[in-house]
Amino acid sequence: MNIGFIVPDIDNPFFSKILHGISDRAAFYGYNVFMFGSDENIEREHSILKSLSYDMLKGLLIIPVSNEDKNTASYLRTFESKGIPVVLIDRDINNYHFNGVFSEDEQGSYDAVSLLIDEGFKNIGIISGPTTSKPGSNRLKGYKRALKDAEIPIKEDYIVSGDFKLDKSYEAAKKLLEMPDPPKAIFTSNNLSTLGLLQYINDHHLKIGRDVAIIGFDDIDYLNLLNINITVVDRPIYSMGFQAMELLNNSFDKENQ
């Protein structure tokens, strides 16, 4: 009755919300959920997958580090061959066909950047995520497509990776905002990218709206408690976890037929 859940960053509130959805649905069916953190590290992800014995799990949920990693895909295929269904959440693995619950990352970022363009901004930067992940790659594609459709030249200097991490996003914000000609608006590719940018803004006594406009991907609940209002691409994160667990349970039902 045990479900494994592997996440790339246990400190990120986004994944906590997914876990909440998983846990609620798992409790309904009487399953136990065990979470493991890979820390966005492929080798650690492999180590976790290797350490999980086939007789201890009924099913596996995973948010993989990379969409290009054949070794992780091979481990997951082995689990399925042993009768342990696998469901991916948020991130896919290219050229492999696992069940999964995903969001429209490219369209979401396209809509966000288009909104900035509609507000009159042309110099728009991005704190991007790792392009080896489906969300990171697709959100960058959406950013570029929005600029292209608006016939705004893409400035490669305005594209700086924060790797979906707070500290690296802080450094990305520093690089963008200390340019001789800094962007007037910045799209942040996930919640920690937004927090890294906000930390830089606060440390350097800048003001949102006056010095730089922001639009982000994924909401951050406690910012509303601090009366910091930022437009974001919001997703039903809890529901993603809930539906992933439901999809996994459906796989059990099919195996028992």
C-alpha positions in Angstrom: 0.0 0.0 0.0 3.0 2.3 -0.4 3.4 5.0 -3.0 6.7 6.6 -3.7 6.9 10.2 -4.7 10.2 11.7 -6.0 10.5 15.5 -6.2 13.4 17.7 -7.4 13.2 20.2 -4.6 11.5 19.4 -1.2 11.9 23.1 -0.1 9.8 24.5 -3.0 6.2 25.2 -1.9 5.0 24.2 -5.4 5.9 20.6 -4.7 4.4 20.8 -1.3 1.1 21.7 -2.8 1.4 18.8 -5.2 2.1 16.5 -2.3 -1.0 17.8 -0.5 -3.1 16.8 -3.5 -1.4 13.4 -3.7 -1.7 12.7 0.0 -5.4 13.6 0.2 -6.3 11.3 -2.7 -4.0 8.6 -1.4 -5.6 8.7 2.0 -9.0 8.1 0.4 -7.7 4.9 -1.0 -5.7 3.9 2.1 -2.3 4.3 0.6 0.9 5.6 2.3 3.0 8.2 0.5 6.7 8.3 1.0 8.5 11.4 -0.5 12.2 11.5 -1.7 14.1 14.6 -2.8 16.5 14.5 -5.7 17.7 18.2 -5.3 17.6 18.7 -9.1 20.5 16.2 -9.3 20.3 13.4 -11.8 22.8 11.2 -10.0 20.8 11.5 -6.8 17.6 10.7 -8.7 19.3 7.6 -10.1 20.4 6.6 -6.5 16.9 6.9 -5.2 15.4 4.9 -8.0 18.1 2.2 -7.6 17.5 2.0 -3.8 13.7 1.4 -4.1 13.0 -2.3 -3.9 10.2 -3.5 -6.1 8.4 -5.3 -3.3 8.0 -2.1 -1.2 6.0 -0.1 -3.7 2.6 -0.3 -5.2 3.2 2.6 -7.5 5.6 5.5 -8.2 5.0 9.2 -8.8 7.9 11.3 -10.0 8.8 14.8 -11.1 12.0 13.9 -13.1 15.0 16.2 -13.1 15.6 16.1 -16.8 13.5 15.4 -19.9 16.4 13.9 -21.7 17.7 11.3 -19.2 17.6 7.8 -20.6 18.8 6.2 -17.4 15.9 7.5 -15.4 13.6 6.4 -18.2 15.1 2.9 -18.1 14.6 2.7 -14.3 11.0 3.7 -14.7 10.4 1.2 -17.5 11.8 -1.5 -15.2 9.4 -0.6 -12.4 6.5 -0.9 -14.9 7.8 -4.3 -16.1 7.7 -5.4 -12.4 4.0 -4.4 -12.2 4.6 -1.1 -10.5 2.8 1.7 -12.5 4.6 5.1 -12.9 3.0 8.5 -13.3 5.0 11.6 -14.2 3.9 15.0 -12.8 4.7 18.5 -14.4 7.8 17.2 -16.2 8.0 14.7 -19.1 10.8 12.5 -20.5 11.3 12.9 -24.2 10.6 10.0 -26.5 9.1 7.9 -23.7 5.4 7.3 -23.2 4.6 7.4 -19.5 1.3 8.4 -18.1 1.4 11.9 -16.6 -0.2 15.1 -15.5 1.2 18.3 -17.2 0.3 21.9 -17.7 0.4 24.2 -20.7 3.8 25.7 -19.9 4.5 27.3 -23.3 1.1 28.8 -23.7 1.1 30.1 -20.1 4.4 31.9 -20.6 3.3 33.2 -24.0 0.1 34.7 -22.5 2.2 36.2 -19.7 4.7 37.9 -21.9 1.9 39.0 -24.3 0.3 40.7 -21.4 3.4 42.7 -20.8 3.6 43.6 -24.5 0.0 44.7 -24.4 0.9 47.0 -21.5 3.5 48.7 -23.7 6.7 46.9 -22.7 9.2 46.0 -25.4 12.4 45.5 -23.4 11.4 42.3 -21.6 13.8 40.0 -19.8 13.3 36.5 -18.5 14.7 34.5 -15.6 14.5 31.1 -17.3 14.6 27.6 -15.9 16.8 24.6 -16.9 16.2 23.8 -20.6 16.7 20.1 -19.8 13.3 20.2 -18.1 10.0 20.3 -19.9 8.7 23.4 -18.0 12.0 25.3 -18.4 12.3 24.6 -22.1 8.6 25.3 -22.9 8.3 28.5 -20.9 11.4 29.9 -22.7 9.7 28.9 -26.0 6.6 30.8 -25.0 8.6 33.9 -24.1 10.4 33.9 -27.4 7.2 33.1 -29.4 5.4 36.1 -27.8 8.2 38.5 -28.7 8.4 37.1 -32.2 4.7 37.4 -32.8 4.8 41.0 -31.6 7.8 41.6 -34.0 10.0 42.5 -31.0 13.7 41.5 -31.5 14.9 38.8 -29.0 17.9 40.0 -27.0 19.9 37.1 -25.9 21.4 39.2 -23.1 17.9 39.5 -21.6 17.7 35.6 -21.3 19.4 34.6 -18.0 18.9 31.2 -16.4 18.0 30.9 -12.7 17.7 27.1 -12.9 14.4 27.3 -10.9 16.5 28.1 -7.8 16.2 31.1 -5.5 20.0 31.9 -5.2 20.7 31.5 -8.9 17.6 33.6 -9.7 18.9 36.3 -7.4 22.2 36.3 -9.5 20.2 36.3 -12.7 18.2 39.3 -11.4 21.5 41.0 -10.6 22.8 40.4 -14.1 19.6 41.7 -15.8 19.1 44.8 -13.7 22.7 45.9 -13.6 23.0 46.0 -17.4 23.7 49.4 -19.0 20.3 49.0 -20.6 18.3 46.8 -18.2 14.9 45.3 -19.2 11.9 47.3 -18.1 9.9 44.2 -17.4 10.9 40.6 -16.4 9.1 37.3 -16.7 10.1 34.9 -14.0 9.8 31.2 -15.0 8.7 29.7 -11.6 8.0 30.7 -8.0 11.6 30.6 -6.8 12.7 32.7 -9.8 10.1 35.3 -8.6 11.4 35.2 -5.0 15.0 35.6 -6.2 14.1 38.6 -8.2 12.1 40.1 -5.3 15.0 39.6 -2.9 17.3 41.5 -5.3 14.7 44.3 -5.7 14.4 44.6 -1.9 18.1 44.5 -1.2 18.7 47.3 -3.7 15.8 49.5 -2.7 14.1 49.2 -6.1 10.3 49.4 -6.5 8.1 47.1 -8.5 6.3 49.1 -11.2 8.5 52.1 -11.0 11.9 50.4 -11.7 10.8 47.1 -13.2 7.5 45.3 -14.0 7.2 41.7 -13.0 5.0 38.8 -14.2 5.7 35.3 -12.9 4.8 31.6 -13.4 3.0 30.1 -10.3 1.4 31.9 -7.4 3.2 32.4 -4.1 0.5 32.5 -1.3 2.3 34.3 1.4 3.2 37.3 -0.8 -0.5 38.2 -0.6 -0.2 38.2 3.2 2.6 40.8 2.8 0.5 42.8 0.4 2.9 42.2 -2.5 0.6 41.8 -5.5 2.2 40.3 -8.6 0.5 39.1 -11.7 1.2 35.4 -12.2 0.3 32.4 -14.4 -1.7 30.4 -11.9 -2.2 26.7 -12.1 -4.4 24.2 -10.2 -1.3 22.8 -8.4 -3.2 20.8 -5.7 -5.4 19.3 -8.5 -2.3 18.2 -10.4 -1.2 16.1 -7.4 -4.8 14.9 -6.8 -5.3 13.8 -10.5 -1.8 12.2 -10.6 -2.8 9.9 -7.7 -6.1 9.2 -9.3 -4.4 8.3 -12.5 -2.0 6.0 -10.6 -5.0 4.3 -8.9 -6.7 3.8 -12.2 -3.5 1.9 -13.3 -3.9 -0.4 -10.4 -7.5 -1.1 -11.3 -6.5 -1.9 -14.9 -3.8 -4.3 -13.7 -6.4 -6.1 -11.5 -8.9 -6.6 -14.3 
